[in-house]
Amino acid sequence: MASPPWVGVPTDRKIIGPHPFLAAGEKYLRAAVDAAHVMPMLIPALEPPLPSDALLERLDGLLLTGAASNIEPRHYTDEPSYPGNLHDPHRDLTTLGLIPLAVRMGVPILAICRGFQEVNVAFGGSLHQKVHEQPGLLDHREHPEDPLEQQYALAHPVTLQPGGWLAAIADGKESVQVNSVHGQGVARLGEGLLVEATAPDGLIEAFRYDRNGAFVLAVQWHPEWRVTENPFYRGIFAAFGDACRRRALRRLRERAA
């Protein structure tokens, strides 16, 4: 192909000084370029959201990143949010509208951390607001006072679903080590989603959706971290990039027909 596929990356809304800014983490964009070999394009998280169909018609993929904020619980439960829980309603409205339409339009999705939770909610699932307070579940949070190298270091194994996408990426391994930098997690899995990996405490750490040829892969950990140094992480982005190239080729053929 003459040019790399275009992949949309919804932004986070951040207040810097007195002004709101729309931004995306550099590590995600770097991983998209270096490991998926795609061209990232920021999607502004505005209120009201930009027209989803017009955006997705021009995209070959959708990368949903992690973020400091959490989804507002009103999108998946009647429980109130806890004090100090950081939210980004602009991003919620943008991503929760994009996801179902992207699936219907055949736009590949790779979702990471907050993005993983967004896909679950968009499919009708729910979340634990505090995983570490759930009986039988471990504390999956990082220690914020640690240096980044330690926060994103490999923290625990995940068991891979036999015959799943991640098992294939891991060359048939039964488990792999991943990092763990999250406080929320899946309580109820969304309709039609298939488990790809679980943590030692049974918490769902990855899932996919592949009906009608769709490519939706969501992971709770952070494969973008030093992606070129970790073959498993790099393989996740490579699989996403391949799906985006197939989408780009289909669009090219449709325009030529």
N, C-alpha and C positions, 0 to 999 in steps of 0.2 A: 504494500500500500504506500502511496506517495507521502502521506502524513499520518501521525499517530492518532488513535481515537481520542475524541473529546469526552472528558469525564467531568460531570458536575459535582462540586463540593459545597454543600450548604454551609453558610457562615454562622458563627456565633456573634451575638450582639454583646459588646463590652463597653462599659463606661470608662473612658480614659480622661481624667480631668473632668471638665464639665460636659464633654461631648460623647455621644454614642458612636462607636466604631463597629464595623462589620469585619470579622477576621476569621482566618482558619489557621490551624497549627502548621508550622513549616514542616515538621517531621512527617505529617501525612502527605503533604504535597511532594516532598522529596521522595518518599517511598513510592508514590504513584508514578513518578518519573523514572526512578532508578530500578524499580523491581517489576512494576506492571507495564512500563514503557508506554504510558498514555500521557495525554496533555490535560492537566487539571484546569478547570475553569470555575471560579467562585460563583456561587448562586447567592445573591443577597437575600438575607432573611429579613424581609420587610413586612410591615403591617399596613394594609392587607398584603398577603403574599402575592408574588408575581404569578401570572397564569402558568399553571403546571404543564398543561399540554403543549404550549408554545415552546417552553424550555426543553421538554423531553424529546420533542420531535427533532431537535438539533443535537442531541447528546447520544453518545455510545455507551455510557455507563454512569453510575451514581455511586459516589464514595461518601458514606456517612461516618463522620469522625467521632472520636471521643471529645469530651468537653468537661469543664469544671462544673457546669450546671446539670441539674436533673430534670426530667420531664415532670411537668406539673401533675400531681396525682389525680386531678379531676379527669384526666384523660383515660384513667383505667380503674378508678376506685372511688368510693364515697369517703374514704378516710381523708382527714385533713393532712396538709403538709406539716412537717415538724419545724419548729423554730430554727432559723438559720439555714434552712435548705435553699440553696441557690437555684433559681429558675431562669429560663430564657424563653418566654412565651412566643417571641418572634420565631425562634428556631422551631419550637413545637409545631406552630401552625404551618411553617414551611415544609418540614420533613414529613409530618403526618399526612399532609396532603399529597406530597410527591410520591411516597412509597407505593400506595395501592395503584396509582396511575402508571408508575414505572413498571410494575409487575404486569399490568394489563397490556402495556405497549411493548413488552419484551426488552426493556432496558436493564442490563445486568446491574446488580447491586452488591457492593461489599460494604458491610456495616461493622463498625468497631466500637466497643464499649457503649457509650451513649447511643451510638447508631444501632448497635445490637438491641438495646432496650427499645429504641424507637420502632424498629421493625416488629418486635414482639407486640408492642402496644397497637401498632397499625393493623396487625392481624387479629386483634381482639384479646390479646393476652394481658396479664397483669404483672406487677413488680412487687418485690419486697423493698420497702423504702430503706430498711436497715437490715441487711443480711445478717450482720453479726449479732442481732438481737433475736434471731429466729432459732428455736430449739433444734439442736442437731446440726446447725450450719456453722461453718468456721468464719473467722474474721478475714475477709478478702481484701482489706484495705492496706495501702502502703503506709509507711511512717513518713509524714510530710517533712519532718526535720532531717531525714536522711538525704544524702546527695542523690541526684537523678539516677546515676549508675546503679545505686543500691535499690531505689524505688522500683526501677524497671528490670531488675535482675530476675532470673528464673526463680519462681517461688514455689510452685507445686506441679505435680503431673496432672494431665487430663487423660481420661480414658476415651479412646476414639471408637466410634461406632463401626463395627466391621462392615465392609462394603461401602462405607460413606465416602464423601469427597475428601475429607481431611485425612482419612486413613490412606487413600490413594496418594495424596500429596506427601504423606509421611512414609511412603514406600512400604505400606502394609504394617507399620508398627502398631502395637496395641495401645501405646500411650506415648506422650511427649511432654516435655517440661515447658511451661509457659510462665509469663509474669502475671501479677495479680495487683491491679490498681483500681479497685472499684468498691463502692459501699452498697450499691443496689444490685438487684439481680432478678432473674425470672422467678415469679411465684406460680403463674399458670401460663403454659406455653400457648401461643396463638394458634388459631385453627389452620390446619394444613402444614404447619411447620414440623420438620423432622429433626430429631436430636442428632447432633454430630459429635458432641463431646461433653463429658461431665467431669466435675471436680471430685476429689476424694470424698467430700461430704454429700455427693449426689446432686449438687447444684448444676443446672444446665449451663455450660460454658460456650456452646456453639450449636447452631442449627442451620438448616438449609430449607429452601423452597424450590422445587424443581418441576412443578406441574406445567404441562404444555411447553416444555423446553425452557422455562424461566431459569435464570441464574441469580439466586439470592443466597449469599453466604454471609453469616453473621457470627462474630466471635466476641466474647466478653473481654478477652485479654488484648494486648497491644502489639500486634505483629509489625507495626510500622517502626518500632524501636530498633535501631541498628539492623534494619531489615536485610542488608546485604551480607551481614555476618552470620545470619541464622538461616540455614537452608529451608527449614520448615516455614518460617515466616515469609521468606522470599517466595516459596512455592505458593503460598496463599495469594500474594499479590500477582504472581505470574498467572495463576488460574483465572483471576479476575481480568487481567489484561487480555488473555486469550478470548474470554467471553466478549469483551468489548470489541476486539478486532472482528469477531464473527458478526456482531451487531453492525459494525461499520461497513463490513463487506455486503451485508444484506441491504443496507440503506443505499449503498453505491449501486448495486444491481437494480434496485427498485427505481432509482432515478434514471438509470440508463434504459429501462424497459419502455 
